[in-house]
Amino acid sequence: VVLSSRVAGYFHADCQQRRRSLDERDIDMLVAFAEGFAYAYERSALRDRLRALRSEMRRASGTLVAVADGTVDATIALSAPGVRERHVELAELLTRREMEVVRLLAAGKTNAAIAEQLVVTVGTVKSHVKHILHKLGAQNRAEAVSLYARCR
């Protein structure tokens, strides 16, 4: 799987069940699948980034309008956004599944318990947690849960 000219992963294929070797058609199908998978993954990552940028632009433009109207002092506008604004950003930053995972983290669930409840592997939960931490700019699970709790 190639993302932005970098190898991001590999697919393995064999035909042991059918007791035959891979032929050229099999290889072509695997290449087509890998290219499609890479495209879908990259598109999803770009969509998430675009959502985050849109949210930040909305917040920034709202702040600029408030400063221009004189309803907010410029020094206050430069401070950290309010809890309500963070809630909107959190809902727009995370996917529906990531919101489920962070909710379960906040409930004190382990990766294994989350995996069992969501019917996914522990590795998938770890991947979701990694994405949540990255998107929220959190250093660890506790910080991510804290941000989630403040936004509820």
Secondary structure as GFF3:
##gff-version 3
##sequence-region A 1 152
A	DSSP	beta_strand	2	3	.	.	.	ID=ss1
A	DSSP	beta_strand	6	7	.	.	.	ID=ss2
A	DSSP	three_ten_helix	16	18	.	.	.	ID=ss3
A	DSSP	alpha_helix	24	69	.	.	.	ID=ss4
A	DSSP	alpha_helix	74	77	.	.	.	ID=ss5
A	DSSP	alpha_helix	83	93	.	.	.	ID=ss6
A	DSSP	alpha_helix	96	106	.	.	.	ID=ss7
A	DSSP	alpha_helix	111	118	.	.	.	ID=ss8
A	DSSP	alpha_helix	122	136	.	.	.	ID=ss9
A	DSSP	alpha_helix	141	151	.	.	.	ID=ss10
###
